[in-house]
């Protein structure tokens, strides 16, 4: 049996610690983390303890890590979005093969430069488009590739963000403001744009987008609303965005609580709400990203697709409909169950497709991409998605923003050309 590949973890927060770290613990014969860089000492020491990383290989920053010689075969970059560019560029220059959390960067020119650099150096740069590695989307892709639906004519794909997740991540949290993060269509839906590109196997020819920040604005605050939910707000009993039940309930989302505080005790959670960003009134934050957006696309073969993203859903999950010349497929992918139905035009019968239960995060995608990445590094398989392919979803997201702001239809061939040739690294 071949030796396990070695890796360094840069960013031991939610994705690094909870999504990818556990795979190495469960499969030490495949991959081992030998160093960690994380500015938060609690998270750094927690990760190091679990993975038996000595103090000499624990770093307070990615810069400190890069100041040393290359320490492993691969590097997992799980830093905040705005840190991706410089840290990934440095890692490529140091010789690492890289698994990079999405989105690649918060700027178009930086994303293009990373792809070009990886290609020039001949190094693996893979983006965490984990949905491709889920049982659900793998089966959906196989159905489409089989021709079961005939020629695909039109697609409806919805990214339904549950209301409290919208408040947590895109109003109060790290992805609330474009200047410090990125547009929501990029941060949340580069996954979805990647899936649509993968499933159709064709480039988008034209694109148009609409959307805005409609609800989470100061003028929509209830009368006499307080600046914090812990300040005795009179609207508490009627406000679905009250932070106290979202974070102080025994059944609160573990990943949301972990983002708020490293200490999960009720006392620490309450203190975090009283002093930190997650206790703020959703109508009194510095958020400016949209809370709903549509992206209308025409593919090279003539098929059309509409992606709808919004943060006002009762339930988290993606829903979709593919209409072909032979059959219609309806699907639901979410934490409360997934299903695929195929409605045959000729017979009128409805076939329910069995979806294996996924035991790990993102519908099995977190473990799926880890398993694949290890096999690619060992030379046992080809990467299911390259940095160049991942770039396409990012280009579509930035084109959507250009369309939304300028109220225009984007010619994607022209947009790709501008992106590729105007942002060549010098």
Residue pairs with C-beta under 8 A, 6 or more apart in sequence:
1 29
2 378
4 28
4 29
4 30
4 31
4 32
5 30
5 31
5 32
5 72
5 73
5 74
5 374
5 377
5 378
6 31
6 32
6 33
6 34
6 71
6 72
6 73
6 74
7 24
7 31
7 32
7 33
7 34
7 72
7 73
7 74
7 75
7 76
8 33
8 34
8 35
8 36
8 37
8 65
8 71
8 72
8 74
8 75
8 76
8 96
9 16
9 20
9 21
9 33
9 35
9 36
9 37
9 38
9 47
9 51
9 76
9 78
10 16
10 36
10 37
10 38
10 62
10 65
10 75
10 76
10 77
10 78
10 79
10 87
10 91
11 37
11 38
11 62
11 76
11 77
11 78
11 79
11 80
11 83
11 101
12 21
12 36
12 38
12 40
12 43
12 44
12 46
12 47
12 78
13 38
13 40
13 43
13 78
13 259
14 255
14 258
14 259
15 78
15 101
15 128
16 38
16 47
16 76
16 78
17 43
17 46
17 47
18 255
18 258
18 361
19 361
19 362
19 366
20 76
20 78
20 99
20 366
20 370
21 33
21 47
21 50
21 51
22 360
23 31
23 366
23 367
23 370
23 371
24 30
24 31
24 32
24 33
24 51
24 370
25 50
25 51
27 374
30 371
30 374
31 370
31 374
32 51
33 47
33 51
33 53
33 76
34 51
34 53
34 57
34 71
34 72
35 53
35 57
35 58
35 59
35 65
35 71
35 72
36 44
36 47
36 48
36 51
36 53
36 57
36 58
36 59
37 44
37 59
37 60
37 61
37 62
37 64
37 65
38 44
38 47
38 59
38 60
39 60
39 61
40 262
41 60
42 262
43 262
44 58
44 59
44 60
45 58
47 53
48 54
48 55
48 57
48 58
57 71
59 65
62 77
62 79
62 83
62 87
62 90
62 91
63 90
65 71
66 87
66 90
66 91
66 94
70 94
70 95
70 96
72 96
73 96
73 97
73 377
74 96
74 97
74 98
74 99
74 373
74 377
75 91
75 96
75 97
75 98
75 99
76 98
76 99
77 84
77 87
77 88
77 91
77 98
77 99
77 100
77 101
78 101
79 87
79 101
80 174
80 181
81 101
81 103
81 105
81 106
81 174
81 175
81 181
81 182
81 187
82 106
82 180
82 181
82 182
84 100
84 101
84 103
84 104
84 105
84 106
84 110
84 114
85 105
85 106
85 107
85 110
85 113
85 114
88 98
88 100
88 104
88 105
88 114
88 125
89 113
89 114
89 117
91 98
92 98
92 114
92 117
92 118
92 121
92 123
92 125
95 123
96 123
97 123
97 124
97 125
97 377
98 118
98 123
98 124
98 125
98 126
99 126
99 128
99 369
99 373
100 114
100 125
100 126
100 127
100 128
101 127
101 128
102 127
102 128
102 129
102 190
102 191
102 390
103 111
103 182
103 186
103 187
103 190
103 394
103 397
104 110
104 111
104 114
104 115
104 127
104 387
104 390
104 391
104 394
105 111
105 114
106 181
106 182
106 186
108 394
108 395
108 398
108 419
108 423
109 419
109 422
109 423
111 391
111 394
112 391
112 419
112 420
112 423
112 424
113 423
113 424
113 425
114 125
114 387
115 125
115 387
115 388
115 391
116 424
116 425
117 425
118 124
118 125
118 387
119 387
119 388
124 376
124 377
124 383
125 387
126 369
126 373
126 376
126 383
126 385
126 386
126 387
126 390
127 385
127 387
127 390
128 369
129 190
129 191
129 194
129 195
129 369
129 385
129 390
129 393
130 191
130 362
130 365
130 366
130 368
130 369
131 137
131 191
131 192
131 194
131 195
131 362
131 363
131 365
132 138
132 141
132 194
132 195
132 198
132 365
132 369
132 384
132 385
133 364
133 365
133 368
133 369
133 371
133 372
133 384
134 333
134 358
134 362
134 363
134 364
134 365
134 368
135 355
135 356
135 358
135 363
135 364
136 331
136 333
136 338
136 340
136 355
136 358
136 363
136 364
137 195
137 333
137 363
137 365
139 340
139 353
139 355
140 199
140 320
140 329
140 331
140 340
141 198
141 199
143 149
143 329
143 340
143 342
143 353
144 152
144 199
144 322
144 329
145 201
147 326
148 324
148 326
148 327
148 342
149 322
149 323
149 324
149 325
149 326
149 327
149 328
149 329
149 342
150 324
150 325
150 326
150 327
151 301
151 303
151 324
151 325
152 200
152 303
152 322
152 323
152 324
153 303
153 304
153 323
153 324
153 325
154 303
154 304
154 305
154 323
155 196
155 200
155 303
155 304
155 305
155 306
155 320
155 321
155 322
155 323
156 305
156 306
156 308
156 320
156 321
157 192
157 195
157 196
157 305
157 306
157 307
157 308
157 318
157 319
157 320
158 307
158 308
158 309
158 310
158 318
158 319
158 320
159 188
159 189
159 191
159 192
159 307
159 308
159 309
159 310
159 318
160 310
160 313
160 315
160 316
160 317
160 318
160 319
160 334
161 170
161 188
161 309
161 310
161 311
161 312
161 313
161 316
162 313
162 314
162 315
162 316
163 240
163 241
163 311
163 312
163 313
163 314
164 240
164 241
164 246
164 253
164 256
165 256
165 311
165 316
166 216
166 291
166 311
166 312
167 216
167 241
167 243
167 246
167 282
167 311
168 246
168 256
168 259
168 278
169 175
169 176
170 176
170 184
170 187
170 188
170 287
170 289
170 291
170 311
171 216
171 241
171 282
171 285
171 287
171 291
172 243
172 277
172 278
172 280
172 282
172 285
172 287
173 259
173 277
173 278
174 180
174 181
174 259
175 181
175 182
175 184
175 187
175 188
175 289
176 285
176 286
176 287
176 288
176 289
177 286
177 287
177 288
177 289
178 288
178 289
179 288
181 187
181 289
183 289
183 290
183 397
183 398
183 401
184 289
184 290
184 291
184 293
184 309
185 209
185 211
185 290
185 293
185 295
185 309
185 397
185 400
185 401
186 394
186 397
186 398
186 401
187 289
188 309
189 295
189 307
189 309
189 397
190 390
190 393
190 394
190 397
191 393
192 307
192 309
192 318
193 295
193 307
193 392
193 393
193 396
193 397
194 385
194 389
194 390
194 392
194 393
196 297
196 305
196 307
197 203
197 204
197 389
197 392
197 393
197 396
198 385
198 389
199 322
200 299
200 301
200 303
200 305
202 299
202 300
202 301
202 303
203 299
203 300
203 392
203 412
203 413
204 297
204 298
204 299
204 300
204 396
204 412
205 298
205 299
205 300
205 411
205 412
205 413
206 297
206 298
206 409
206 410
206 411
206 412
207 295
207 296
207 297
207 298
207 396
207 399
207 400
207 403
207 409
207 410
207 412
208 295
208 296
208 403
208 408
208 409
208 410
209 293
209 294
209 295
209 296
209 399
209 400
209 401
209 403
209 404
210 293
210 294
210 404
211 290
211 292
211 293
211 294
211 309
211 404
212 290
212 291
212 292
212 293
213 287
213 288
213 289
213 290
213 291
214 291
214 292
215 291
215 312
216 282
216 283
216 285
216 287
216 291
217 283
218 283
218 284
220 283
221 281
221 283
221 284
222 233
222 234
222 235
222 238
222 239
222 283
223 234
223 235
224 233
224 234
224 235
225 233
225 234
225 235
225 281
225 283
225 284
226 232
226 233
226 234
226 281
227 280
227 281
227 284
228 243
228 273
228 274
228 279
228 280
228 281
229 236
229 239
229 242
229 243
229 244
229 273
229 279
229 280
229 281
230 243
230 244
230 270
230 273
230 274
230 279
233 239
233 242
233 281
236 242
236 244
241 282
243 273
243 278
243 279
243 280
244 273
246 252
246 256
247 256
247 257
247 260
247 269
247 272
247 273
247 278
248 266
248 269
248 270
248 273
254 264
257 264
257 269
258 264
259 278
260 269
260 272
260 273
260 276
260 278
261 268
261 269
261 271
261 272
261 276
263 269
272 278
272 279
273 279
277 285
291 310
291 311
291 312
292 308
292 309
292 310
292 311
292 312
293 308
293 309
293 310
293 400
293 404
294 306
294 307
294 308
294 309
295 306
295 307
295 309
295 396
295 400
296 304
296 305
296 306
297 304
297 305
297 306
297 307
297 396
298 304
299 305
315 334
315 336
316 334
316 335
317 332
317 333
317 334
317 335
317 336
318 332
318 333
318 334
319 330
319 331
319 332
319 333
320 329
320 330
320 331
320 332
320 333
321 328
321 329
321 330
321 331
322 328
322 329
322 331
325 345
326 344
326 345
326 346
327 342
327 343
327 344
327 345
328 342
328 343
328 345
329 340
329 341
329 342
329 343
330 340
330 341
330 343
331 338
331 339
331 340
331 341
332 338
332 339
333 363
338 355
338 363
339 352
339 353
339 355
340 352
340 353
340 355
341 350
341 351
341 352
341 353
342 350
342 351
342 353
343 349
343 350
344 350
344 351
356 364
358 364
358 365
359 367
360 366
360 367
361 367
372 381
372 383
372 384
375 381
376 382
376 383
395 412
395 415
395 416
395 419
396 412
398 419
399 410
399 412
399 415
400 410
402 408
402 410
402 415
403 409
403 410
